[in-house]
């Protein structure tokens, strides 16, 4: 599990690099690249959340309220 300091450092790094890439793509009119960067940022933030709170990753993997696994 990550410490809160490690999480803060990683959040700063992700925010700085991803937002910079998104801004550049938008300014250059490259919508598909900007959207890919947004998706990548969402994926990275989700992974960070799972690393900070491993229980949430397990809960996501388990079927919800009687839902059956495919």
PDB file of N, CA, C and O in Angstrom:
ATOM      1  N   UNK A   1       0.846  -1.183   0.000  1.00  0.00           N
ATOM      2  CA  UNK A   1       0.000   0.000   0.000  1.00  0.00           C
ATOM      3  C   UNK A   1       0.885   1.238   0.000  1.00  0.00           C
ATOM      4  O   UNK A   1       1.956   1.252   0.608  1.00  0.00           O
ATOM      5  N   UNK A   2       0.430   2.265  -0.682  1.00  0.00           N
ATOM      6  CA  UNK A   2       1.186   3.506  -0.784  1.00  0.00           C
ATOM      7  C   UNK A   2       0.953   4.363   0.460  1.00  0.00           C
ATOM      8  O   UNK A   2      -0.114   4.333   1.072  1.00  0.00           O
ATOM      9  N   UNK A   3       1.992   5.128   0.811  1.00  0.00           N
ATOM     10  CA  UNK A   3       1.809   6.112   1.872  1.00  0.00           C
ATOM     11  C   UNK A   3       1.105   7.331   1.274  1.00  0.00           C
ATOM     12  O   UNK A   3       1.068   7.499   0.055  1.00  0.00           O
ATOM     13  N   UNK A   4       0.558   8.163   2.129  1.00  0.00           N
ATOM     14  CA  UNK A   4      -0.122   9.358   1.622  1.00  0.00           C
ATOM     15  C   UNK A   4       0.866  10.288   0.923  1.00  0.00           C
ATOM     16  O   UNK A   4       0.490  10.983  -0.021  1.00  0.00           O
ATOM     17  N   UNK A   5       2.115  10.312   1.366  1.00  0.00           N
ATOM     18  CA  UNK A   5       3.147  11.131   0.716  1.00  0.00           C
ATOM     19  C   UNK A   5       3.437  10.612  -0.696  1.00  0.00           C
ATOM     20  O   UNK A   5       3.550  11.395  -1.640  1.00  0.00           O
ATOM     21  N   UNK A   6       3.556   9.295  -0.832  1.00  0.00           N
ATOM     22  CA  UNK A   6       3.792   8.695  -2.151  1.00  0.00           C
ATOM     23  C   UNK A   6       2.611   8.971  -3.085  1.00  0.00           C
ATOM     24  O   UNK A   6       2.800   9.274  -4.263  1.00  0.00           O
ATOM     25  N   UNK A   7       1.410   8.866  -2.557  1.00  0.00           N
ATOM     26  CA  UNK A   7       0.212   9.130  -3.355  1.00  0.00           C
ATOM     27  C   UNK A   7       0.201  10.578  -3.826  1.00  0.00           C
ATOM     28  O   UNK A   7      -0.068  10.851  -4.996  1.00  0.00           O
ATOM     29  N   UNK A   8       0.490  11.501  -2.926  1.00  0.00           N
ATOM     30  CA  UNK A   8       0.505  12.922  -3.288  1.00  0.00           C
ATOM     31  C   UNK A   8       1.540  13.191  -4.377  1.00  0.00           C
ATOM     32  O   UNK A   8       1.259  13.915  -5.332  1.00  0.00           O
ATOM     33  N   UNK A   9       2.730  12.616  -4.240  1.00  0.00           N
ATOM     34  CA  UNK A   9       3.771  12.800  -5.255  1.00  0.00           C
ATOM     35  C   UNK A   9       3.325  12.258  -6.612  1.00  0.00           C
ATOM     36  O   UNK A   9       3.538  12.898  -7.642  1.00  0.00           O
ATOM     37  N   UNK A  10       2.716  11.097  -6.607  1.00  0.00           N
ATOM     38  CA  UNK A  10       2.281  10.486  -7.864  1.00  0.00           C
ATOM     39  C   UNK A  10       1.126  11.275  -8.484  1.00  0.00           C
ATOM     40  O   UNK A  10       1.073  11.435  -9.703  1.00  0.00           O
ATOM     41  N   UNK A  11       0.212  11.765  -7.663  1.00  0.00           N
ATOM     42  CA  UNK A  11      -0.885  12.591  -8.179  1.00  0.00           C
ATOM     43  C   UNK A  11      -0.347  13.860  -8.839  1.00  0.00           C
ATOM     44  O   UNK A  11      -0.824  14.260  -9.901  1.00  0.00           O
ATOM     45  N   UNK A  12       0.643  14.490  -8.211  1.00  0.00           N
ATOM     46  CA  UNK A  12       1.248  15.681  -8.802  1.00  0.00           C
ATOM     47  C   UNK A  12       1.896  15.357 -10.136  1.00  0.00           C
ATOM     48  O   UNK A  12       1.758  16.110 -11.100  1.00  0.00           O
ATOM     49  N   UNK A  13       2.601  14.237 -10.190  1.00  0.00           N
ATOM     50  CA  UNK A  13       3.283  13.845 -11.413  1.00  0.00           C
ATOM     51  C   UNK A  13       2.282  13.560 -12.530  1.00  0.00           C
ATOM     52  O   UNK A  13       2.453  14.029 -13.655  1.00  0.00           O
ATOM     53  N   UNK A  14       1.247  12.797 -12.222  1.00  0.00           N
ATOM     54  CA  UNK A  14       0.237  12.472 -13.223  1.00  0.00           C
ATOM     55  C   UNK A  14      -0.459  13.744 -13.694  1.00  0.00           C
ATOM     56  O   UNK A  14      -0.628  13.958 -14.894  1.00  0.00           O
ATOM     57  N   UNK A  15      -0.859  14.580 -12.751  1.00  0.00           N
ATOM     58  CA  UNK A  15      -1.560  15.812 -13.111  1.00  0.00           C
ATOM     59  C   UNK A  15      -0.689  16.693 -14.002  1.00  0.00           C
ATOM     60  O   UNK A  15      -1.161  17.210 -15.015  1.00  0.00           O
ATOM     61  N   UNK A  16       0.554  16.862 -13.637  1.00  0.00           N
ATOM     62  CA  UNK A  16       1.446  17.731 -14.406  1.00  0.00           C
ATOM     63  C   UNK A  16       1.666  17.212 -15.814  1.00  0.00           C
ATOM     64  O   UNK A  16       1.514  17.961 -16.779  1.00  0.00           O
ATOM     65  N   UNK A  17       2.018  15.953 -15.945  1.00  0.00           N
ATOM     66  CA  UNK A  17       2.335  15.417 -17.274  1.00  0.00           C
ATOM     67  C   UNK A  17       1.090  15.251 -18.139  1.00  0.00           C
ATOM     68  O   UNK A  17       1.092  15.642 -19.306  1.00  0.00           O
ATOM     69  N   UNK A  18       0.034  14.679 -17.582  1.00  0.00           N
ATOM     70  CA  UNK A  18      -1.163  14.414 -18.379  1.00  0.00           C
ATOM     71  C   UNK A  18      -1.857  15.705 -18.792  1.00  0.00           C
ATOM     72  O   UNK A  18      -2.252  15.848 -19.949  1.00  0.00           O
ATOM     73  N   UNK A  19      -2.010  16.643 -17.869  1.00  0.00           N
ATOM     74  CA  UNK A  19      -2.685  17.895 -18.212  1.00  0.00           C
ATOM     75  C   UNK A  19      -1.864  18.667 -19.240  1.00  0.00           C
ATOM     76  O   UNK A  19      -2.427  19.306 -20.129  1.00  0.00           O
ATOM     77  N   UNK A  20      -0.561  18.614 -19.128  1.00  0.00           N
ATOM     78  CA  UNK A  20       0.295  19.259 -20.120  1.00  0.00           C
ATOM     79  C   UNK A  20       0.084  18.644 -21.502  1.00  0.00           C
ATOM     80  O   UNK A  20      -0.040  19.360 -22.495  1.00  0.00           O
ATOM     81  N   UNK A  21       0.043  17.317 -21.559  1.00  0.00           N
ATOM     82  CA  UNK A  21      -0.179  16.619 -22.836  1.00  0.00           C
ATOM     83  C   UNK A  21      -1.565  16.933 -23.408  1.00  0.00           C
ATOM     84  O   UNK A  21      -1.715  17.132 -24.613  1.00  0.00           O
ATOM     85  N   UNK A  22      -2.566  16.975 -22.539  1.00  0.00           N
ATOM     86  CA  UNK A  22      -3.934  17.269 -22.987  1.00  0.00           C
ATOM     87  C   UNK A  22      -4.004  18.697 -23.523  1.00  0.00           C
ATOM     88  O   UNK A  22      -4.579  18.940 -24.585  1.00  0.00           O
ATOM     89  N   UNK A  23      -3.424  19.628 -22.795  1.00  0.00           N
ATOM     90  CA  UNK A  23      -3.428  21.031 -23.216  1.00  0.00           C
ATOM     91  C   UNK A  23      -2.753  21.206 -24.573  1.00  0.00           C
ATOM     92  O   UNK A  23      -3.264  21.902 -25.451  1.00  0.00           O
ATOM     93  N   UNK A  24      -1.618  20.574 -24.727  1.00  0.00           N
ATOM     94  CA  UNK A  24      -0.887  20.673 -26.000  1.00  0.00           C
ATOM     95  C   UNK A  24      -1.727  20.110 -27.148  1.00  0.00           C
ATOM     96  O   UNK A  24      -1.818  20.723 -28.212  1.00  0.00           O
ATOM     97  N   UNK A  25      -2.334  18.954 -26.933  1.00  0.00           N
ATOM     98  CA  UNK A  25      -3.144  18.329 -27.986  1.00  0.00           C
ATOM     99  C   UNK A  25      -4.346  19.207 -28.350  1.00  0.00           C
ATOM    100  O   UNK A  25      -4.684  19.341 -29.526  1.00  0.00           O
ATOM    101  N   UNK A  26      -4.986  19.801 -27.344  1.00  0.00           N
ATOM    102  CA  UNK A  26      -6.139  20.666 -27.610  1.00  0.00           C
ATOM    103  C   UNK A  26      -5.704  21.888 -28.402  1.00  0.00           C
ATOM    104  O   UNK A  26      -6.364  22.269 -29.369  1.00  0.00           O
ATOM    105  N   UNK A  27      -4.595  22.507 -27.999  1.00  0.00           N
ATOM    106  CA  UNK A  27      -4.102  23.691 -28.703  1.00  0.00           C
ATOM    107  C   UNK A  27      -3.755  23.382 -30.152  1.00  0.00           C
ATOM    108  O   UNK A  27      -3.899  24.237 -31.027  1.00  0.00           O
ATOM    109  N   UNK A  28      -3.293  22.151 -30.408  1.00  0.00           N
ATOM    110  CA  UNK A  28      -2.927  21.737 -31.761  1.00  0.00           C
ATOM    111  C   UNK A  28      -4.122  21.193 -32.541  1.00  0.00           C
ATOM    112  O   UNK A  28      -3.983  20.796 -33.698  1.00  0.00           O
ATOM    113  N   UNK A  29      -5.292  21.177 -31.909  1.00  0.00           N
ATOM    114  CA  UNK A  29      -6.492  20.707 -32.585  1.00  0.00           C
ATOM    115  C   UNK A  29      -6.555  19.200 -32.764  1.00  0.00           C
ATOM    116  O   UNK A  29      -7.259  18.710 -33.647  1.00  0.00           O
ATOM    117  N   UNK A  30      -5.832  18.465 -31.941  1.00  0.00           N
ATOM    118  CA  UNK A  30      -5.792  17.000 -32.055  1.00  0.00           C
ATOM    119  C   UNK A  30      -6.721  16.380 -31.015  1.00  0.00           C
ATOM    120  O   UNK A  30      -6.284  15.929 -29.955  1.00  0.00           O
ATOM    121  N   UNK A  31      -8.019  16.369 -31.345  1.00  0.00           N
ATOM    122  CA  UNK A  31      -9.021  15.886 -30.396  1.00  0.00           C
ATOM    123  C   UNK A  31      -8.808  14.434 -29.993  1.00  0.00           C
ATOM    124  O   UNK A  31      -8.943  14.094 -28.817  1.00  0.00           O
ATOM    125  N   UNK A  32      -8.480  13.576 -30.948  1.00  0.00           N
ATOM    126  CA  UNK A  32      -8.351  12.155 -30.614  1.00  0.00           C
ATOM    127  C   UNK A  32      -7.184  11.927 -29.654  1.00  0.00           C
ATOM    128  O   UNK A  32      -7.272  11.090 -28.756  1.00  0.00           O
ATOM    129  N   UNK A  33      -6.102  12.666 -29.841  1.00  0.00           N
ATOM    130  CA  UNK A  33      -4.969  12.530 -28.914  1.00  0.00           C
ATOM    131  C   UNK A  33      -5.360  13.048 -27.533  1.00  0.00           C
ATOM    132  O   UNK A  33      -5.029  12.429 -26.522  1.00  0.00           O
ATOM    133  N   UNK A  34      -6.062  14.177 -27.486  1.00  0.00           N
ATOM    134  CA  UNK A  34      -6.509  14.724 -26.206  1.00  0.00           C
ATOM    135  C   UNK A  34      -7.418  13.727 -25.483  1.00  0.00           C
ATOM    136  O   UNK A  34      -7.275  13.513 -24.279  1.00  0.00           O
ATOM    137  N   UNK A  35      -8.356  13.117 -26.221  1.00  0.00           N
ATOM    138  CA  UNK A  35      -9.250  12.137 -25.603  1.00  0.00           C
ATOM    139  C   UNK A  35      -8.483  10.915 -25.098  1.00  0.00           C
ATOM    140  O   UNK A  35      -8.788  10.386 -24.029  1.00  0.00           O
ATOM    141  N   UNK A  36      -7.496  10.473 -25.861  1.00  0.00           N
ATOM    142  CA  UNK A  36      -6.668   9.348 -25.410  1.00  0.00           C
ATOM    143  C   UNK A  36      -5.917   9.701 -24.134  1.00  0.00           C
ATOM    144  O   UNK A  36      -5.777   8.868 -23.239  1.00  0.00           O
ATOM    145  N   UNK A  37      -5.435  10.936 -24.054  1.00  0.00           N
ATOM    146  CA  UNK A  37      -4.730  11.378 -22.845  1.00  0.00           C
ATOM    147  C   UNK A  37      -5.677  11.425 -21.645  1.00  0.00           C
ATOM    148  O   UNK A  37      -5.290  11.070 -20.532  1.00  0.00           O
ATOM    149  N   UNK A  38      -6.916  11.864 -21.873  1.00  0.00           N
ATOM    150  CA  UNK A  38      -7.906  11.886 -20.793  1.00  0.00           C
ATOM    151  C   UNK A  38      -8.181  10.463 -20.313  1.00  0.00           C
ATOM    152  O   UNK A  38      -8.241  10.212 -19.110  1.00  0.00           O
ATOM    153  N   UNK A  39      -8.346   9.534 -21.251  1.00  0.00           N
ATOM    154  CA  UNK A  39      -8.577   8.125 -20.881  1.00  0.00           C
ATOM    155  C   UNK A  39      -7.391   7.563 -20.106  1.00  0.00           C
ATOM    156  O   UNK A  39      -7.563   6.842 -19.124  1.00  0.00           O
ATOM    157  N   UNK A  40      -6.180   7.903 -20.561  1.00  0.00           N
ATOM    158  CA  UNK A  40      -4.979   7.424 -19.885  1.00  0.00           C
ATOM    159  C   UNK A  40      -4.898   7.985 -18.466  1.00  0.00           C
ATOM    160  O   UNK A  40      -4.531   7.273 -17.531  1.00  0.00           O
ATOM    161  N   UNK A  41      -5.241   9.262 -18.311  1.00  0.00           N
ATOM    162  CA  UNK A  41      -5.222   9.867 -16.985  1.00  0.00           C
ATOM    163  C   UNK A  41      -6.235   9.175 -16.078  1.00  0.00           C
ATOM    164  O   UNK A  41      -5.933   8.898 -14.917  1.00  0.00           O
ATOM    165  N   UNK A  42      -7.421   8.896 -16.586  1.00  0.00           N
ATOM    166  CA  UNK A  42      -8.443   8.207 -15.795  1.00  0.00           C
ATOM    167  C   UNK A  42      -7.960   6.825 -15.367  1.00  0.00           C
ATOM    168  O   UNK A  42      -8.175   6.410 -14.228  1.00  0.00           O
ATOM    169  N   UNK A  43      -7.307   6.118 -16.285  1.00  0.00           N
ATOM    170  CA  UNK A  43      -6.778   4.789 -15.973  1.00  0.00           C
ATOM    171  C   UNK A  43      -5.718   4.879 -14.879  1.00  0.00           C
ATOM    172  O   UNK A  43      -5.726   4.095 -13.931  1.00  0.00           O
ATOM    173  N   UNK A  44      -4.804   5.842 -15.018  1.00  0.00           N
ATOM    174  CA  UNK A  44      -3.737   6.005 -14.022  1.00  0.00           C
ATOM    175  C   UNK A  44      -4.296   6.379 -12.655  1.00  0.00           C
ATOM    176  O   UNK A  44      -3.832   5.876 -11.632  1.00  0.00           O
ATOM    177  N   UNK A  45      -5.290   7.258 -12.637  1.00  0.00           N
ATOM    178  CA  UNK A  45      -5.891   7.650 -11.364  1.00  0.00           C
ATOM    179  C   UNK A  45      -6.612   6.476 -10.711  1.00  0.00           C
ATOM    180  O   UNK A  45      -6.587   6.329  -9.489  1.00  0.00           O
ATOM    181  N   UNK A  46      -7.245   5.651 -11.516  1.00  0.00           N
ATOM    182  CA  UNK A  46      -7.909   4.461 -10.983  1.00  0.00           C
ATOM    183  C   UNK A  46      -6.891   3.490 -10.380  1.00  0.00           C
ATOM    184  O   UNK A  46      -7.119   2.919  -9.314  1.00  0.00           O
ATOM    185  N   UNK A  47      -5.768   3.311 -11.079  1.00  0.00           N
ATOM    186  CA  UNK A  47      -4.711   2.446 -10.548  1.00  0.00           C
ATOM    187  C   UNK A  47      -4.146   2.997  -9.241  1.00  0.00           C
ATOM    188  O   UNK A  47      -3.854   2.241  -8.315  1.00  0.00           O
ATOM    189  N   UNK A  48      -3.993   4.316  -9.174  1.00  0.00           N
ATOM    190  CA  UNK A  48      -3.521   4.936  -7.935  1.00  0.00           C
ATOM    191  C   UNK A  48      -4.505   4.717  -6.796  1.00  0.00           C
ATOM    192  O   UNK A  48      -4.113   4.411  -5.670  1.00  0.00           O
ATOM    193  N   UNK A  49      -5.780   4.876  -7.100  1.00  0.00           N
ATOM    194  CA  UNK A  49      -6.801   4.653  -6.074  1.00  0.00           C
ATOM    195  C   UNK A  49      -6.733   3.215  -5.564  1.00  0.00           C
ATOM    196  O   UNK A  49      -6.827   2.972  -4.361  1.00  0.00           O
ATOM    197  N   UNK A  50      -6.568   2.272  -6.477  1.00  0.00           N
ATOM    198  CA  UNK A  50      -6.467   0.868  -6.086  1.00  0.00           C
ATOM    199  C   UNK A  50      -5.211   0.601  -5.258  1.00  0.00           C
ATOM    200  O   UNK A  50      -5.240  -0.194  -4.318  1.00  0.00           O
ATOM    201  N   UNK A  51      -4.112   1.266  -5.609  1.00  0.00           N
ATOM    202  CA  UNK A  51      -2.867   1.084  -4.855  1.00  0.00           C
ATOM    203  C   UNK A  51      -2.985   1.683  -3.455  1.00  0.00           C
ATOM    204  O   UNK A  51      -2.419   1.153  -2.499  1.00  0.00           O
ATOM    205  N   UNK A  52      -3.709   2.769  -3.340  1.00  0.00           N
ATOM    206  CA  UNK A  52      -3.873   3.426  -2.044  1.00  0.00           C
ATOM    207  C   UNK A  52      -4.879   2.699  -1.177  1.00  0.00           C
ATOM    208  O   UNK A  52      -4.739   2.666   0.045  1.00  0.00           O
ATOM    209  N   UNK A  53      -5.891   2.117  -1.797  1.00  0.00           N
ATOM    210  CA  UNK A  53      -6.938   1.401  -1.070  1.00  0.00           C
ATOM    211  C   UNK A  53      -7.199   0.057  -1.747  1.00  0.00           C
ATOM    212  O   UNK A  53      -8.157  -0.081  -2.508  1.00  0.00           O
ATOM    213  N   UNK A  54      -6.341  -0.942  -1.468  1.00  0.00           N
ATOM    214  CA  UNK A  54      -6.472  -2.245  -2.145  1.00  0.00           C
ATOM    215  C   UNK A  54      -7.847  -2.889  -1.973  1.00  0.00           C
ATOM    216  O   UNK A  54      -8.268  -3.670  -2.826  1.00  0.00           O
ATOM    217  N   UNK A  55      -8.557  -2.576  -0.880  1.00  0.00           N
ATOM    218  CA  UNK A  55      -9.897  -3.144  -0.684  1.00  0.00           C
ATOM    219  C   UNK A  55     -10.835  -2.752  -1.806  1.00  0.00           C
ATOM    220  O   UNK A  55     -11.663  -3.559  -2.229  1.00  0.00           O
ATOM    221  N   UNK A  56     -10.718  -1.523  -2.297  1.00  0.00           N
ATOM    222  CA  UNK A  56     -11.630  -1.071  -3.351  1.00  0.00           C
ATOM    223  C   UNK A  56     -11.408  -1.856  -4.634  1.00  0.00           C
ATOM    224  O   UNK A  56     -12.359  -2.099  -5.376  1.00  0.00           O
ATOM    225  N   UNK A  57     -10.168  -2.259  -4.911  1.00  0.00           N
ATOM    226  CA  UNK A  57      -9.876  -3.048  -6.111  1.00  0.00           C
ATOM    227  C   UNK A  57     -10.536  -4.416  -6.011  1.00  0.00           C
ATOM    228  O   UNK A  57     -11.063  -4.927  -6.999  1.00  0.00           O
ATOM    229  N   UNK A  58     -10.510  -5.010  -4.827  1.00  0.00           N
ATOM    230  CA  UNK A  58     -11.133  -6.323  -4.627  1.00  0.00           C
ATOM    231  C   UNK A  58     -12.639  -6.200  -4.755  1.00  0.00           C
ATOM    232  O   UNK A  58     -13.283  -7.053  -5.366  1.00  0.00           O
ATOM    233  N   UNK A  59     -13.208  -5.144  -4.185  1.00  0.00           N
ATOM    234  CA  UNK A  59     -14.656  -4.942  -4.262  1.00  0.00           C
ATOM    235  C   UNK A  59     -15.120  -4.759  -5.707  1.00  0.00           C
ATOM    236  O   UNK A  59     -16.196  -5.230  -6.076  1.00  0.00           O
ATOM    237  N   UNK A  60     -14.320  -4.082  -6.521  1.00  0.00           N
ATOM    238  CA  UNK A  60     -14.677  -3.897  -7.930  1.00  0.00           C
ATOM    239  C   UNK A  60     -14.685  -5.223  -8.677  1.00  0.00           C
ATOM    240  O   UNK A  60     -15.482  -5.419  -9.594  1.00  0.00           O
ATOM    241  N   UNK A  61     -13.804  -6.127  -8.287  1.00  0.00           N
ATOM    242  CA  UNK A  61     -13.663  -7.398  -8.983  1.00  0.00           C
ATOM    243  C   UNK A  61     -14.782  -8.377  -8.627  1.00  0.00           C
ATOM    244  O   UNK A  61     -15.071  -9.293  -9.397  1.00  0.00           O
ATOM    245  N   UNK A  62     -15.416  -8.189  -7.457  1.00  0.00           N
ATOM    246  CA  UNK A  62     -16.475  -9.086  -7.024  1.00  0.00           C
ATOM    247  C   UNK A  62     -17.810  -8.676  -7.637  1.00  0.00           C
ATOM    248  O   UNK A  62     -18.083  -7.483  -7.772  1.00  0.00           O
ATOM    249  N   UNK A  63     -18.653  -9.652  -8.014  1.00  0.00           N
ATOM    250  CA  UNK A  63     -19.981  -9.330  -8.547  1.00  0.00           C
ATOM    251  C   UNK A  63     -20.805  -8.577  -7.505  1.00  0.00           C
ATOM    252  O   UNK A  63     -20.692  -8.851  -6.311  1.00  0.00           O
ATOM    253  N   UNK A  64     -21.626  -7.638  -7.947  1.00  0.00           N
ATOM    254  CA  UNK A  64     -22.441  -6.819  -7.069  1.00  0.00           C
ATOM    255  C   UNK A  64     -23.840  -7.400  -6.926  1.00  0.00           C
ATOM    256  O   UNK A  64     -24.432  -7.827  -7.918  1.00  0.00           O
ATOM    257  N   UNK A  65     -24.381  -7.425  -5.708  1.00  0.00           N
ATOM    258  CA  UNK A  65     -25.782  -7.762  -5.427  1.00  0.00           C
ATOM    259  C   UNK A  65     -26.383  -8.837  -6.324  1.00  0.00           C
ATOM    260  O   UNK A  65     -27.349  -8.579  -7.042  1.00  0.00           O
ATOM    261  N   UNK A  66     -25.830 -10.010  -6.287  1.00  0.00           N
ATOM    262  CA  UNK A  66     -26.400 -11.113  -7.024  1.00  0.00           C
ATOM    263  C   UNK A  66     -26.057 -11.130  -8.504  1.00  0.00           C
ATOM    264  O   UNK A  66     -26.462 -12.045  -9.220  1.00  0.00           O
ATOM    265  N   UNK A  67     -25.327 -10.147  -8.967  1.00  0.00           N
ATOM    266  CA  UNK A  67     -24.920 -10.147 -10.385  1.00  0.00           C
ATOM    267  C   UNK A  67     -23.984 -11.332 -10.602  1.00  0.00           C
ATOM    268  O   UNK A  67     -23.153 -11.645  -9.749  1.00  0.00           O
ATOM    269  N   UNK A  68     -24.124 -11.966 -11.719  1.00  0.00           N
ATOM    270  CA  UNK A  68     -23.318 -13.135 -11.992  1.00  0.00           C
ATOM    271  C   UNK A  68     -22.096 -12.774 -12.812  1.00  0.00           C
ATOM    272  O   UNK A  68     -22.165 -11.949 -13.723  1.00  0.00           O
ATOM    273  N   UNK A  69     -20.975 -13.400 -12.478  1.00  0.00           N
ATOM    274  CA  UNK A  69     -19.753 -13.164 -13.243  1.00  0.00           C
ATOM    275  C   UNK A  69     -19.900 -13.775 -14.621  1.00  0.00           C
ATOM    276  O   UNK A  69     -20.500 -14.839 -14.774  1.00  0.00           O
ATOM    277  N   UNK A  70     -19.362 -13.118 -15.605  1.00  0.00           N
ATOM    278  CA  UNK A  70     -19.467 -13.618 -16.991  1.00  0.00           C
ATOM    279  C   UNK A  70     -18.489 -14.712 -17.264  1.00  0.00           C
ATOM    280  O   UNK A  70     -18.447 -15.239 -18.376  1.00  0.00           O
TER     281      UNK A  70
END
